[in-house]
Amino acid sequence: MAIRDLIPWSRNQELAPARDSFDPFITLHREMNRLFDDVWRGFGTPARFGGSLMEGRFGWPSIELNETDKAVTISAELPGLSEKDVQVEIANGVLTLRGEKKSERTDSGGRYFSERYYGSFERQIPLDGVEEDKAEAKFHDGVLTVTLPKSEQARSAVKRIPISNQ
């Protein structure tokens, strides 16, 4: 057996077997590798064919976190939702975004195919050193923005470390 037969090539990199030799175990090995490659390739990508939002997709909604000396700002993309569809809560240093995107489909009896995402979601973001009672949330054009001012204790706890050039 050649050493190249032990390397788990992906489907695109797979070397063609020699024409005069056929080993069923090598074929089985390659097919098992292809099977696992196919399974893990789709891990973490959007769900298909009307699955729920969180099925196969981790971290939805997509967020952007911006931290300054004075505040922490979290923006979340929530296309197709309104402020009535979303709940924002903060407790014990964890910001929770929760909601549901409902299907807009009316049952017309014809064929149906959709790549849009429907279902409930929840995203928790741990935060440290913010003033929870002064949090503000705004919703505009499908983007939720939550601003939390930093506490004085968190601001004073930051210490700059000088970098030497050696």
N, C-alpha and C positions, 0 to 999 in steps of 0.2 A: 504494500500500500504506500502510495506517495504521500509526502507531508502535506501537499496542497489539498489532499482529500480530507484532511483533518480540520482545515480552516473553514469556519462557517461563513461562506460567501453569501452575500445578499443576492436577491434575484437578479439585479442589474449587473452584478459583478461575477456571476457564476461562470466558471470555466466549463467549456464543453468537455464531456468525458471522451476518452480515447475511443475511437470507433471499434477497435478490435477487442476492447475489454468492457464487460458489463458486470457490475457488482451490485446485487440487489440491496445490500446493506448500505452502500454509499448512496444509492438512490433514495432509500428510506431516510438516511441522515439528512440529505439535502432537502427533501420534502418536509421533514419536521422543522428544519431551520426556516424554510419559507413560510410554513404555517405560523410559527412564533413571530417572525418578522411582520407578517400581515396583521396579527392580533395586536402587537404592541405599536405598530405604526399608527393605528387609529386612536390610540389611548390619549385622551385629553383634547380631542378635536370635537367640533360641534356635532350634536346628535342629528340624525337624519330621519326623514319620513315621519314627522310629527311626534318625535320623542320629547321628553321633558327638557327644560332648559339645562338642568344639571346632569342629565344623563350623558356621560362621556365628555363633559366639559367642566373643568374645574376653574373656579375663580370667576364666575359670571355673577354680577356684571363686572366688566373691566373697570378698573379704578386707576386714578392718578393721585399720588400723595405728594403734597408740597409742604415742606417744613421750613419755617423761618425762625428767627429769634423770638418773634412775638406770637406766632400762631401756627397751627397745623390745618391745612386745607385738603379735603378729600373730594375729588370729583368722580362721579360714576356715570357711565354711559348707559342710559335706559331708553333706547329707541322704542317708540310705539306705546310708551306708558305716560301717564299723567301723575300729578302729585297725589291723587286719590288712590292710585294703585300701589303706592310705596309707603312703608313705615320706616322711620328712622328712630332708633333708640340708643341710649348710651347708659351703661351701668357697669360699675366696677372696672373702669378703664377699658371697656370693650364697646366699640361702636358697631351696631348691628343694622344692616340694610336688609329689609325683607319686603317681599311683595309677590305679585302674581300677574303674569301676562296672559290674558284670556284670548281664546281663539275668536276670530271675527268671522268664521265660516258659517254660512247659512246652509242648511241641508237642502241642496237643490236636486239630489238624486243622480247627478252625473258623475263623471270621473273626477277624482280629487288627488292632487299631488302638491305637497308643500315642503319647502326647505326652511320655513320660518320656525322660530322657536316659541313654544308656549309652555306654561306651567308656572309653578311657584319657585322662588329662589330665596336664598338667605346668604348674606356675606358678612362675616365678622372680622373686624379690624382692631387688633389690640393697640391701645394708645396709652402713653405714659406721660404724666406731668401736665395734663390739660385741665382747664376749669370746665367741668361738665355742665354746670348750671348756666354757663354763658354761651353754649353752643347755638349756632344759627344754621338753618338749612334753607336753601333756595332751589327751585326747580324751574329750568328754562330750556326750551327746545330739546327735550329729552336728556338733559344733563342735570344731575343732582349735585349740588355743591354744598358741602358741610364744612363750616369753619369753626374751629375750637381754639380759643386763646390759650396760650401756655400760662401756667401758674408761675408766680414769682420764684417759688422754690425750684422749679425746673429750669428757669432762666439762670438762676445763680449757681446751679449745680454744674453747668457747663464750664469746663476748664480747657483752655487752649494749651496744646503741647507744642513747644517750639521744635522745629526741625533743623538739625545741624547739617551743614554741607561738608562732608569729609571725603 
